[in-house]
Amino acid sequence: MLKQLKIPVGVSDFRKIRENGYYYMDKSGLIEELLKTDATEVTLITRPRRFGKTLGMSMLDNFLDIRKDSRYLFSGLKISQNQELCRKWMNQWPTLFLSFKDVDGSTFENAMGLLKFTLSQICIEHQYLEESSRVNPAYKQIFTRLKEQTGTFTDVQSSLLVLMRMMKEYYKKPVILLLDEYDVPMAKASSNGYYEKMLEVIKTMMSTALKDNESLRFAVVTGCLRIAKESIFTGTNNFTTDTISDIRYDEFFGFTRPEVAEFLKEAGCQDCQETVRKWYDGYIFGNIEIYCPWDVLNYVQRVLTEGVKKPENFWEHTSDNKIIELFLKRRDFDVTEKFEKLLNGEAIRESVNENVSYDFF
């Protein structure tokens, strides 16, 4: 019998999911795994779009942010069983959480405008810093310009460092930085012809925030690809990367087979299990088979609301595929034969290059 679960299609706010009773796959084990080696200063996690990166970052933000009381949100989840870790970390640390997902634009000027807007929203969220007597007045001046979107080029480049120093002065504790979709500005810049200009902004912003920053407790950075040639992370101490070939966080992004089986059981859709496996079990992260969560959630929602069990590719057209189009237009190598094999149901074997440079195109 089908059940009317509240399925969070397109919802990436952890608090909203938990407060409104949406169905939630417990991924709180990510917190415990991440904090096992808290000496690591910067962790970069790369996964495809629509695999729960933003939701994972939102979960981390709610767990760590000193301004919040999130115990009720994690009640009943795996992480709540580790009382010592919760005592040490839950809502105990100043946390700066922002996303570059909207830093887009057909011109550099438009993209910079959106970057300034993103920084302005973060400043408004942390308005208390501007009003506090604990914070250096010189930092407050930069903060005000960033908040009012009148900051100079240098203000923008140093914005994360300034915000983190202000937060450390206010809380007397180093800051945890959570940066989601870090690679979007570079991808958009590459597609629209202002790559070098945007590189100058993002490279300095990341370097000042992540390298030799005494205000940094640790940082978690997410994106779709690891940018290599730009050397955005050059010189960062204790830097680790987790890609789709690594095993440490392999179960925390996307749905595992047992999770999907339990979800289908809860929804009363056990008879759809083979269909879901054939259509949406198309990934291996580390050592685990992973289902695309966007497809699984959309499919089950459609079954529950419309009674339609015919599968379809829900992930298609949900992201910008410009980099793939540029790749296919290259003339220095031919992939036609390989695509023909794949279309004919055959297999090919290729080495995976986990690094990418957007100016490669």
VOBA-1610 file (N, C-alpha, C; in pm, whole numbers, padded with zeros to 5 digits, always signed):
BEGIN
Met+00085-00120+00000Met+00000+00000+00000Met+00088+00124+00000Leu+00059+00217-00091Leu+00136+00340-00099Leu+00111+00428+00023Lys+00216+00494+00069Lys+00205+00583+00183Lys+00234+00725+00141Gln+00177+00821+00208Gln+00196+00962+00174Gln+00312+01022+00253Leu+00431+00983+00214Leu+00550+01042+00275Leu+00570+01184+00226Lys+00630+01266+00310Lys+00667+01401+00268Lys+00809+01392+00211Ile+00818+01396+00079Ile+00946+01375+00012Ile+01008+01510-00022Pro+01130+01537+00024Pro+01192+01669+00009Pro+01262+01690-00126Val+01186+01685-00234Val+01245+01709-00365Val+01287+01856-00376Gly+01414+01879-00401Gly+01463+02016-00417Gly+01486+02091-00287Val+01470+02026-00171Val+01491+02091-00042Val+01630+02054+00009Ser+01715+02153+00026Ser+01852+02126+00071Ser+01882+02192+00206Asp+01779+02240+00273Asp+01794+02302+00405Asp+01767+02196+00512Phe+01869+02155+00583Phe+01856+02048+00683Phe+01752+02082+00789Arg+01754+02203+00839Arg+01659+02243+00942Arg+01516+02232+00893Lys+01492+02278+00771Lys+01358+02273+00714Lys+01309+02129+00700Ile+01397+02041+00656Ile+01361+01900+00641Ile+01323+01839+00775Arg+01403+01864+00877Arg+01378+01803+01007Arg+01258+01866+01078Glu+01244+01996+01069Glu+01133+02062+01138Glu+00998+02032+01075Asn+00996+02006+00945Asn+00870+01984+00875Asn+00837+01837+00851Gly+00918+01750+00909Gly+00887+01608+00902Gly+00905+01546+00765Tyr+00994+01600+00683Tyr+01022+01539+00554Tyr+01099+01408+00575Tyr+01086+01318+00478Tyr+01162+01194+00485Tyr+01310+01229+00474Tyr+01392+01169+00561Tyr+01535+01203+00563Tyr+01619+01078+00576Met+01710+01060+00480Met+01810+00954+00490Met+01917+01002+00588Asp+01939+00928+00694Asp+02031+00970+00799Asp+02175+00969+00749Lys+02228+01088+00722Lys+02366+01103+00677Lys+02452+01170+00785Ser+02403+01168+00909Ser+02476+01237+01015Ser+02609+01169+01049Gly+02630+01048+00999Gly+02759+00983+01016Gly+02871+01062+00951Leu+02838+01148+00856Leu+02938+01234+00792Leu+03006+01322+00896Ile+02930+01371+00993Ile+02986+01459+01096Ile+03092+01385+01176Glu+03058+01266+01221Glu+03151+01187+01302Glu+03277+01153+01224Glu+03260+01114+01098Glu+03375+01078+01016Glu+03465+01199+00991Leu+03402+01314+00965Leu+03479+01435+00939Leu+03560+01478+01060Leu+03501+01467+01179Leu+03565+01517+01301Leu+03662+01417+01363Lys+03674+01298+01303Lys+03773+01202+01352Lys+03914+01257+01341Thr+03937+01333+01235Thr+04070+01390+01210Thr+04057+01541+01199Asp+04019+01604+01309Asp+03992+01747+01305Asp+04119+01831+01290Ala+04237+01766+01285Ala+04360+01841+01261Ala+04373+01882+01114Thr+04297+01818+01026Thr+04300+01855+00885Thr+04239+01993+00868Glu+04313+02085+00811Glu+04266+02223+00801Glu+04160+02240+00693Val+04181+02178+00578Val+04088+02197+00466Val+04053+02062+00405Thr+03924+02033+00393Thr+03875+01913+00326Thr+03792+01955+00206Leu+03834+01913+00088Leu+03759+01939-00034Leu+03685+01812-00074Ile+03553+01822-00086Ile+03470+01708-00125Ile+03406+01738-00259Thr+03433+01654-00359Thr+03376+01675-00491Thr+03279+01561-00525Arg+03162+01600-00572Arg+03059+01505-00616Arg+02980+01568-00730Pro+02910+01486-00810Pro+02824+01544-00915Pro+02712+01628-00855Arg+02649+01706-00937Arg+02534+01785-00893Arg+02418+01693-00855Arg+02335+01740-00765Arg+02215+01670-00720Arg+02246+01544-00640Phe+02358+01542-00569Phe+02391+01426-00486Phe+02399+01462-00338Gly+02343+01577-00299Gly+02328+01607-00158Gly+02442+01683-00094Lys+02527+01749-00174Lys+02638+01825-00114Lys+02586+01940-00029Thr+02492+02017-00083Thr+02442+02134-00009Thr+02367+02092+00116Leu+02290+01985+00109Leu+02220+01935+00228Leu+02321+01890+00333Gly+02428+01825+00290Gly+02532+01784+00384Gly+02598+01903+00451Met+02623+02009+00374Met+02683+02129+00431Met+02587+02200+00527Ser+02458+02200+00492Ser+02357+02259+00579Ser+02349+02181+00711Met+02361+02050+00703Met+02362+01968+00824Met+02482+02004+00912Leu+02601+02016+00851Leu+02720+02054+00926Leu+02703+02191+00991Asp+02647+02285+00917Asp+02626+02419+00970Asp+02535+02417+01092Asn+02425+02342+01083Asn+02332+02335+01195Asn+02395+02264+01316Phe+02481+02170+01291Phe+02545+02097+01401Phe+02651+02182+01471Leu+02726+02262+01396Leu+02844+02330+01450Leu+02818+02473+01497Asp+02728+02546+01432Asp+02713+02690+01452Asp+02680+02726+01597Ile+02765+02809+01655Ile+02752+02848+01795Ile+02627+02932+01821Arg+02570+02992+01717Arg+02451+03076+01735Arg+02322+02996+01747Lys+02331+02864+01725Lys+02210+02782+01718Lys+02204+02682+01833Asp+02083+02632+01857Asp+02061+02520+01948Asp+01991+02411+01867Ser+02068+02314+01821Ser+02018+02219+01721Ser+01996+02079+01776Arg+01996+02063+01906Arg+01984+01929+01962Arg+01859+01857+01913Tyr+01748+01927+01905Tyr+01623+01862+01863Tyr+01627+01819+01718Leu+01707+01887+01636Leu+01716+01850+01494Leu+01787+01717+01475Phe+01879+01685+01566Phe+01959+01562+01553Phe+01909+01450+01643Ser+01801+01475+01713Ser+01744+01372+01799Ser+01703+01250+01715Gly+01748+01134+01756Gly+01714+01011+01685Gly+01808+00976+01570Leu+01896+01068+01534Leu+01992+01041+01427Leu+02117+00975+01485Lys+02195+00912+01399Lys+02312+00836+01442Lys+02408+00919+01525Ile+02430+01043+01487Ile+02530+01126+01555Ile+02493+01152+01700Ser+02364+01150+01732Ser+02321+01179+01869Ser+02366+01072+01967Gln+02404+00955+01917Gln+02451+00847+02004Gln+02592+00873+02055Asn+02666+00958+01985Asn+02803+00991+02027Asn+02798+01116+02115Gln+02768+01096+02241Gln+02744+01207+02332Gln+02869+01292+02355Glu+02984+01230+02360Glu+03108+01304+02383Glu+03138+01398+02267Leu+03121+01348+02145Leu+03144+01432+02027Leu+03044+01547+02024Cys+02918+01518+02056Cys+02815+01623+02056Cys+02846+01728+02162Arg+02895+01685+02276Arg+02929+01780+02382Arg+03040+01875+02336Lys+03138+01822+02266Lys+03254+01901+02226Lys+03225+01991+02106Trp+03139+01946+02015Trp+03126+02016+01888Trp+02989+02078+01860Met+02881+02020+01911Met+02749+02068+01871Met+02723+02210+01920Asn+02708+02303+01825Asn+02679+02444+01853Asn+02782+02508+01946Gln+02908+02471+01924Gln+03017+02522+02007Gln+03116+02611+01932Trp+03098+02628+01799Trp+03200+02695+01721Trp+03140+02800+01628Pro+03205+02917+01618Pro+03162+03015+01517Pro+03177+02954+01379Thr+03072+02964+01299Thr+03068+02895+01170Thr+03024+02991+01061Leu+03102+02997+00955Leu+03071+03080+00840Leu+03033+02989+00725Phe+02907+02991+00685Phe+02854+02902+00581Phe+02802+02986+00465Leu+02861+02968+00348Leu+02812+03039+00230Leu+02829+02953+00107Ser+02755+02989+00003Ser+02757+02914-00122Ser+02783+03008-00239Phe+02861+02962-00334Phe+02888+03038-00456Phe+02800+02992-00572Lys+02692+02920-00543Lys+02610+02861-00649Lys+02547+02965-00741Asp+02526+03086-00694Asp+02459+03188-00774Asp+02556+03289-00837Val+02686+03265-00822Val+02783+03358-00879Val+02802+03325-01027Asp+02710+03376-01105Asp+02700+03349-01248Asp+02695+03483-01321Gly+02705+03480-01451Gly+02692+03604-01526Gly+02754+03592-01663Ser+02694+03658-01760Ser+02747+03654-01897Ser+02870+03742-01911Thr+02892+03834-01815Thr+03010+03920-01815Thr+03073+03917-01677Phe+03198+03957-01670Phe+03268+03962-01542Phe+03198+04060-01447Glu+03152+04171-01500Glu+03085+04272-01417Glu+02959+04215-01353Asn+02882+04139-01430Asn+02760+04079-01375Asn+02794+03976-01268Ala+02896+03894-01293Ala+02935+03792-01196Ala+02986+03857-01067Met+03065+03964-01081Met+03113+04034-00962Met+02998+04094-00883Gly+02898+04143-00955Gly+02780+04196-00887Gly+02711+04089-00804Leu+02700+03968-00859Leu+02638+03858-00786Leu+02725+03810-00670Leu+02856+03815-00689Leu+02946+03778-00580Leu+02934+03880-00466Lys+02928+04008-00500Lys+02910+04111-00398Lys+02776+04094-00326Phe+02673+04057-00401Phe+02542+04034-00339Phe+02548+03916-00241Thr+02615+03808-00282Thr+02630+03692-00194Thr+02701+03730-00065Leu+02809+03808-00077Leu+02882+03851+00042Leu+02800+03946+00127Ser+02720+04029+00062Ser+02633+04121+00134Ser+02532+04046+00222Gln+02476+03938+00167Gln+02379+03859+00243Gln+02443+03795+00365Ile+02567+03750+00351Ile+02638+03692+00465Ile+02665+03798+00571Cys+02702+03919+00528Cys+02726+04028+00624Cys+02598+04065+00698Ile+02487+04068+00627Ile+02360+04099+00693Ile+02327+03992+00797Glu+02355+03867+00764Glu+02331+03757+00859Glu+02417+03773+00984His+02537+03828+00966His+02629+03846+01080His+02641+03993+01119Gln+02530+04063+01115Gln+02524+04206+01145Gln+02581+04239+01283Tyr+02568+04146+01375Tyr+02616+04170+01512Tyr+02765+04205+01516Leu+02842+04162+01416Leu+02985+04190+01414Leu+03012+04340+01397Glu+02930+04404+01316Glu+02946+04547+01290Glu+02912+04629+01413Glu+02826+04577+01497Glu+02777+04650+01612Glu+02857+04624+01739Ser+02948+04526+01735Ser+03018+04484+01855Ser+03141+04571+01884Ser+03163+04598+02012Ser+03281+04674+02054Ser+03405+04585+02060Arg+03387+04454+02045Arg+03500+04361+02051Arg+03579+04357+01920Val+03518+04409+01813Val+03575+04392+01678Val+03654+04515+01636Asn+03767+04491+01571Asn+03855+04598+01521Asn+03778+04693+01429Pro+03781+04824+01455Pro+03709+04922+01373Pro+03749+04920+01225Ala+03876+04890+01196Ala+03920+04884+01057Ala+03849+04773+00982Tyr+03829+04660+01048Tyr+03753+04551+00986Tyr+03608+04590+00965Lys+03554+04666+01060Lys+03415+04709+01049Lys+03392+04794+00925Gln+03490+04876+00889Gln+03476+04960+00770Gln+03465+04875+00644Ile+03550+04771+00635Ile+03542+04681+00520Ile+03410+04607+00522Phe+03369+04561+00640Phe+03242+04489+00657Phe+03125+04573+00606Thr+03124+04702+00643Thr+03015+04791+00601Thr+03009+04803+00449Arg+03125+04818+00386Arg+03127+04828+00240Arg+03079+04698+00176Leu+03119+04586+00231Leu+03073+04458+00177Leu+02923+04443+00194Lys+02873+04483+00309Lys+02729+04474+00336Lys+02649+04561+00240Glu+02702+04679+00209Glu+02631+04773+00121Glu+02665+04753-00027Gln+02742+04649-00057Gln+02782+04614-00194Gln+02860+04726-00262Thr+02938+04798-00183Thr+03022+04905-00237Thr+03170+04873-00220Gly+03200+04747-00187Gly+03337+04709-00160Gly+03427+04720-00281Thr+03555+04746-00256Thr+03654+04752-00363Thr+03688+04610-00409Phe+03767+04603-00515Phe+03815+04474-00564Phe+03892+04402-00453Thr+03975+04475-00381Thr+04053+04417-00272Thr+03964+04374-00157Asp+03859+04451-00128Asp+03764+04413-00023Asp+03705+04276-00052Val+03666+04254-00176Val+03605+04127-00215Val+03708+04014-00203Gln+03829+04038-00251Gln+03933+03936-00243Gln+03963+03895-00099Ser+03958+03989-00007Ser+03992+03961+00133Ser+03870+03937+00221Ser+03752+03928+00162Ser+03626+03926+00237Ser+03616+03810+00336Leu+03650+03688+00294Leu+03637+03573+00384Leu+03733+03586+00502Leu+03855+03630+00474Leu+03952+03649+00581Leu+03903+03752+00681Val+03852+03864+00633Val+03803+03971+00722Val+03687+03922+00808Leu+03592+03855+00746Leu+03477+03803+00821Leu+03522+03705+00928Met+03615+03618+00894Met+03661+03519+00991Met+03739+03583+01105Arg+03819+03685+01075Arg+03891+03754+01183Arg+03794+03826+01276Met+03691+03886+01220Met+03591+03953+01302Met+03518+03853+01391Met+03484+03738+01335Met+03414+03636+01413Met+03503+03581+01525Lys+03631+03565+01497Lys+03721+03516+01601Lys+03734+03620+01713Glu+03742+03746+01677Glu+03750+03850+01779Glu+03623+03852+01864Tyr+03512+03830+01803Tyr+03383+03836+01874Tyr+03365+03715+01967Tyr+03393+03594+01914Tyr+03366+03472+01991Tyr+03487+03422+02071Lys+03606+03476+02043Lys+03729+03430+02109Lys+03757+03283+02077Lys+03713+03241+01961Lys+03738+03105+01913Lys+03764+03109+01763Pro+03848+03019+01712Pro+03867+03014+01567Pro+03740+02968+01496Val+03734+02996+01366Val+03611+02983+01289Val+03614+02860+01197Ile+03500+02796+01185Ile+03483+02687+01089Ile+03422+02746+00962Leu+03486+02725+00849Leu+03440+02776+00721Leu+03378+02663+00640Leu+03253+02681+00597Leu+03184+02586+00509Leu+03153+02659+00379Leu+03220+02620+00273Leu+03205+02686+00143Leu+03150+02587+00042Asp+03029+02610-00003Asp+02958+02520-00094Asp+02968+02571-00238Glu+02983+02478-00333Glu+02986+02510-00477Glu+03098+02610-00510Tyr+03217+02582-00456Tyr+03328+02675-00473Tyr+03369+02695-00618Asp+03342+02594-00704Asp+03393+02598-00841Asp+03298+02662-00941Val+03177+02699-00898Val+03080+02757-00991Val+03131+02885-01058Pro+03190+02980-00982Pro+03237+03103-01050Pro+03338+03075-01160Met+03429+02978-01139Met+03530+02948-01240Met+03469+02880-01361Ala+03373+02791-01338Ala+03306+02723-01449Ala+03230+02822-01535Lys+03157+02913-01472Lys+03081+03013-01545Lys+03173+03110-01619Ala+03284+03146-01554Ala+03380+03237-01616Ala+03441+03174-01741Ser+03471+03045-01731Ser+03529+02975-01846Ser+03431+02972-01963Ser+03304+02953-01933Ser+03202+02945-02037Ser+03176+03079-02104Asn+03203+03189-02031Asn+03164+03321-02082Asn+03281+03414-02111Gly+03403+03361-02104Gly+03517+03437-02154Gly+03583+03535-02060Tyr+03563+03522-01928Tyr+03631+03613-01835Tyr+03704+03532-01727Tyr+03759+03421-01770Tyr+03823+03325-01680Tyr+03937+03387-01598Glu+04029+03455-01664Glu+04145+03509-01594Glu+04106+03613-01490Lys+04006+03694-01522Lys+03962+03796-01427Lys+03901+03732-01302Met+03817+03632-01322Met+03755+03568-01207Met+03857+03487-01127Leu+03954+03429-01195Leu+04060+03355-01127Leu+04134+03445-01029Glu+04159+03570-01069Glu+04230+03664-00983Glu+04153+03690-00854Val+04022+03689-00863Val+03938+03713-00744Val+03934+03589-00654Ile+03895+03475-00712Ile+03872+03355-00633Ile+04001+03299-00575Lys+04109+03303-00652Lys+04236+03250-00603Lys+04283+03323-00478Thr+04276+03456-00481Thr+04318+03534-00364Thr+04221+03514-00247Met+04093+03509-00277Met+03992+03488-00173Met+04017+03357-00099Met+04041+03250-00175Met+04063+03119-00114Met+04197+03114-00042Ser+04301+03173-00102Ser+04434+03169-00042Ser+04437+03240+00093Thr+04380+03359+00100Thr+04382+03435+00225Thr+04298+03368+00333Ala+04191+03301+00294Ala+04102+03237+00391Ala+04158+03104+00442Leu+04229+03032+00355Leu+04266+02894+00388Leu+04413+02874+00421Lys+04499+02964+00379Lys+04643+02945+00400Lys+04694+03035+00513Asp+04754+02972+00614Asp+04815+03046+00726Asp+04718+03146+00788Asn+04593+03107+00803Asn+04491+03192+00863Asn+04469+03147+01008Glu+04515+03227+01102Glu+04504+03191+01243Glu+04360+03191+01292Ser+04270+03249+01214Ser+04129+03253+01253Ser+04054+03127+01209Leu+04121+03038+01135Leu+04056+02919+01081Leu+04072+02800+01174Arg+03959+02740+01217Arg+03962+02613+01291Arg+03978+02499+01191Phe+03888+02491+01096Phe+03904+02405+00979Phe+03800+02447+00876Ala+03817+02399+00753Ala+03725+02433+00644Ala+03681+02308+00571Val+03555+02308+00527Val+03504+02205+00438Val+03456+02277+00312Val+03505+02234+00198Val+03475+02298+00071Val+03415+02192-00022Thr+03305+02224-00089Thr+03245+02128-00182Thr+03233+02188-00322Gly+03231+02099-00419Gly+03214+02139-00558Gly+03197+02016-00644Cys+03183+02037-00773Cys+03168+01925-00866Cys+03303+01870-00910Leu+03403+01958-00921Leu+03532+01918-00976Leu+03644+01976-00891Arg+03756+01906-00892Arg+03875+01961-00827Arg+03953+02042-00931Ile+03964+02171-00907Ile+04037+02258-00999Ile+04186+02246-00966Ala+04265+02208-01065Ala+04405+02181-01038Ala+04499+02290-01084Lys+04498+02318-01214Lys+04601+02403-01272Lys+04598+02545-01216Glu+04479+02590-01176Glu+04468+02725-01120Glu+04543+02740-00989Ser+04570+02625-00923Ser+04640+02626-00794Ser+04567+02714-00693Ile+04436+02705-00689Ile+04357+02782-00593Ile+04396+02749-00450Phe+04433+02622-00426Phe+04464+02579-00290Phe+04614+02568-00264Thr+04696+02626-00350Thr+04840+02614-00337Thr+04889+02659-00199Gly+04970+02574-00136Gly+05031+02611-00010Gly+04945+02588+00112Thr+04820+02545+00093Thr+04733+02521+00208Thr+04782+02400+00285Asn+04803+02416+00414Asn+04853+02307+00497Asn+04743+02207+00529Asn+04781+02081+00546Asn+04687+01976+00587Asn+04562+01974+00499Phe+04585+01977+00369Phe+04476+01978+00272Phe+04447+01836+00225Thr+04320+01794+00231Thr+04282+01662+00181Thr+04166+01676+00084Thr+04161+01584-00010Thr+04055+01584-00111Thr+03983+01450-00109Asp+03850+01453-00117Asp+03770+01332-00128Asp+03688+01340-00256Thr+03721+01253-00352Thr+03651+01250-00480Thr+03568+01122-00488Ile+03508+01097-00603Ile+03423+00978-00619Ile+03503+00848-00613Ser+03635+00857-00622Ser+03716+00735-00616Ser+03765+00704-00475Asp+03741+00795-00381Asp+03786+00774-00243Asp+03677+00707-00161Ile+03717+00645-00051Ile+03622+00564+00026Ile+03577+00629+00157Arg+03647+00734+00203Arg+03618+00784+00338Arg+03474+00833+00354Tyr+03426+00908+00256Tyr+03290+00964+00265Tyr+03197+00903+00159Asp+03230+00783+00112Asp+03158+00728-00005Asp+03009+00707+00018Glu+02967+00681+00141Glu+02827+00651+00167Glu+02742+00773+00202Phe+02805+00889+00213Phe+02733+01005+00266Phe+02675+01098+00161Phe+02703+01073+00034Phe+02647+01155-00074Phe+02584+01062-00176Gly+02453+01079-00200Gly+02379+00981-00278Gly+02319+00877-00186Phe+02238+00787-00243Phe+02171+00684-00164Phe+02236+00548-00188Thr+02261+00474-00081Thr+02313+00339-00093Thr+02197+00242-00120Arg+02232+00120-00160Arg+02127+00022-00189Arg+02039-00008-00069Pro+02094-00031+00051Pro+02006-00053+00168Pro+01916+00067+00198Glu+01969+00188+00179Glu+01887+00308+00203Glu+01771+00316+00107Val+01795+00283-00019Val+01687+00286-00118Val+01583+00178-00087Ala+01630+00060-00049Ala+01537-00048-00015Ala+01446-00007+00101Glu+01504+00056+00203Glu+01426+00102+00318Glu+01329+00212+00278Phe+01374+00303+00193Phe+01289+00412+00146Phe+01168+00358+00069Leu+01193+00265-00021Leu+01083+00207-00099Leu+00986+00131-00009Lys+01039+00066+00093Lys+00953-00004+00189Lys+00865+00094+00264Glu+00925+00205+00311Glu+00849+00307+00383Glu+00740+00368+00296Ala+00769+00381+00166Ala+00673+00441+00074Ala+00571+00341+00021Gly+00590+00212+00053Gly+00501+00110+00001Gly+00524+00081-00146Cys+00647+00102-00191Cys+00680+00086-00333Cys+00779-00028-00356Gln+00771-00134-00275Gln+00869-00242-00288Gln+00870-00302-00428Asp+00755-00303-00494Asp+00749-00363-00627Asp+00823-00280-00733Cys+00866-00160-00696Cys+00940-00074-00789Cys+01091-00091-00776Gln+01135-00179-00686Gln+01277-00185-00652Gln+01365-00220-00772Glu+01323-00315-00854Glu+01405-00353-00968Glu+01410-00242-01072Thr+01297-00173-01092Thr+01295-00060-01185Thr+01390+00050-01138Val+01384+00081-01010Val+01471+00184-00954Val+01617+00143-00968Arg+01647+00017-00946Arg+01786-00030-00958Arg+01837-00015-01101Lys+01757-00058-01198Lys+01800-00053-01338Lys+01819+00090-01388Trp+01737+00181-01338Trp+01742+00318-01389Trp+01835+00410-01312Tyr+01845+00393-01181Tyr+01910+00496-01101Tyr+02031+00449-01020Asp+02066+00319-01029Asp+02185+00267-00962Asp+02299+00270-01064Gly+02350+00390-01093Gly+02447+00402-01201Gly+02582+00455-01160Tyr+02613+00453-01031Tyr+02736+00517-00984Tyr+02809+00427-00885Ile+02939+00441-00880Ile+03019+00379-00775Ile+03106+00489-00714Phe+03083+00517-00586Phe+03165+00613-00512Phe+03250+00532-00415Gly+03381+00539-00429Gly+03467+00457-00345Gly+03443+00311-00372Asn+03392+00240-00272Asn+03362+00097-00285Asn+03213+00066-00282Ile+03130+00169-00294Ile+02986+00150-00274Ile+02907+00187-00399Glu+02808+00104-00432Glu+02714+00139-00539Glu+02620+00248-00488Ile+02606+00352-00568Ile+02528+00468-00525Ile+02417+00497-00626Tyr+02298+00525-00572Tyr+02184+00567-00653Tyr+02181+00720-00659Cys+02135+00774-00771Cys+02119+00919-00783Cys+01998+00962-00699Pro+02017+01038-00592Pro+01905+01073-00504Pro+01799+01159-00572Trp+01841+01247-00663Trp+01745+01333-00731Trp+01646+01249-00810Asp+01695+01149-00882Asp+01608+01062-00960Asp+01519+00977-00871Val+01577+00919-00765Val+01499+00831-00677Val+01386+00909-00610Leu+01415+01027-00557Leu+01313+01106-00489Leu+01203+01149-00584Asn+01241+01196-00703Asn+01141+01238-00801Asn+01054+01121-00847Tyr+01118+01007-00867Tyr+01042+00890-00914Tyr+00940+00846-00810Val+00983+00831-00685Val+00892+00784-00581Val+00781+00888-00557Gln+00817+01015-00561Gln+00712+01117-00545Gln+00607+01106-00655Arg+00653+01081-00777Arg+00559+01068-00888Arg+00470+00945-00871Val+00528+00836-00823Val+00449+00716-00798Val+00343+00743-00693Leu+00382+00811-00585Leu+00290+00836-00475Leu+00180+00935-00510Thr+00213+01037-00590Thr+00115+01142-00619Thr+00032+01115-00744Glu+00092+01046-00842Glu+00021+01025-00968Glu-00006+00879-01000Gly+00057+00790-00925Gly+00040+00648-00953Gly+00110+00602-01078Val+00200+00686-01132Val+00273+00654-01255Val+00405+00588-01220Lys+00425+00464-01265Lys+00545+00390-01230Lys+00645+00383-01344Lys+00616+00447-01455Lys+00710+00447-01566Lys+00829+00536-01531Pro+00951+00484-01537Pro+01068+00564-01499Pro+01107+00665-01606Glu+01181+00765-01568Glu+01237+00861-01662Glu+01362+00924-01601Asn+01436+00994-01684Asn+01560+01057-01639Asn+01529+01195-01584Phe+01510+01203-01454Phe+01477+01331-01391Phe+01599+01421-01379Trp+01720+01362-01374Trp+01842+01440-01356Trp+01876+01523-01478Glu+01830+01478-01596Glu+01863+01547-01720Glu+01815+01692-01717His+01899+01783-01767His+01868+01925-01777His+01859+01995-01641Thr+01915+01935-01536Thr+01913+02001-01405Thr+02041+02078-01378Ser+02138+02076-01469Ser+02262+02149-01447Ser+02317+02196-01580Asp+02414+02285-01572Asp+02480+02340-01691Asp+02583+02240-01741Asn+02568+02196-01867Asn+02659+02097-01925Asn+02755+02160-02026Lys+02783+02290-02008Lys+02865+02361-02104Lys+03003+02298-02118Ile+03061+02251-02006Ile+03195+02195-02012Ile+03199+02069-02099Ile+03090+01991-02096Ile+03082+01871-02180Ile+03070+01910-02327Glu+02991+02013-02355Glu+02977+02060-02493Glu+03112+02106-02548Leu+03187+02179-02466Leu+03319+02226-02509Leu+03414+02109-02533Phe+03405+02010-02448Phe+03489+01892-02462Phe+03461+01820-02593Leu+03334+01805-02627Leu+03296+01732-02748Leu+03335+01807-02875Lys+03354+01939-02865Lys+03390+02018-02982Lys+03541+02019-03009Arg+03619+01965-02916Arg+03764+01963-02936Arg+03800+01877-03057Arg+03902+01919-03130Arg+03943+01850-03251Arg+04074+01773-03237Asp+04138+01785-03119Asp+04268+01721-03104Asp+04259+01576-03061Phe+04139+01526-03036Phe+04122+01382-03015Phe+03977+01346-03047Asp+03955+01220-03079Asp+03824+01175-03128Asp+03767+01072-03031Val+03648+01099-02981Val+03582+01005-02889Val+03460+00940-02952Thr+03444+00960-03083Thr+03325+00909-03152Thr+03311+00758-03138Glu+03422+00687-03160Glu+03418+00541-03152Glu+03377+00492-03014Lys+03427+00560-02911Lys+03394+00520-02775Lys+03247+00544-02744Phe+03195+00657-02790Phe+03053+00684-02769Phe+02966+00582-02842Glu+03009+00543-02960Glu+02933+00443-03036Glu+02928+00310-02962Lys+03040+00273-02899Lys+03041+00150-02821Lys+02944+00158-02704Leu+02945+00271-02636Leu+02854+00287-02522Leu+02708+00283-02566Leu+02678+00349-02677Leu+02540+00350-02728Leu+02495+00212-02772Asn+02591+00127-02808Asn+02559-00010-02849Asn+02555-00106-02730Gly+02569-00051-02608Gly+02561-00135-02489Gly+02691-00201-02450Glu+02802-00163-02516Glu+02932-00218-02483Glu+02996-00137-02369Ala+03109-00186-02322Ala+03181-00118-02214Ala+03315-00067-02264Ile+03363+00040-02206Ile+03497+00090-02234Ile+03569+00110-02102Arg+03701+00107-02104Arg+03781+00126-01983Arg+03868+00250-02001Glu+03858+00343-01906Glu+03933+00466-01914Glu+03993+00500-01777Ser+04107+00566-01778Ser+04164+00618-01655Ser+04094+00749-01621Val+04068+00771-01493Val+03998+00891-01449Val+04098+00996-01405Asn+04087+01116-01464Asn+04167+01230-01422Asn+04080+01313-01328Glu+04115+01313-01200Glu+04030+01379-01100Glu+04050+01529-01095Asn+04148+01581-01166Asn+04174+01724-01168Asn+04128+01781-01300Val+04092+01909-01299Val+04047+01973-01422Val+04094+02120-01420Ser+04120+02172-01538Ser+04148+02313-01550Ser+04050+02369-01651Tyr+03972+02466-01611Tyr+03870+02517-01702Tyr+03928+02591-01821Asp+04052+02641-01808Asp+04111+02705-01925Asp+04170+02604-02023Phe+04153+02477-01993Phe+04195+02368-02082Phe+04119+02375-02213Phe+04001+02437-02210Phe+03917+02442-02326Phe+03936+02571-02404
//
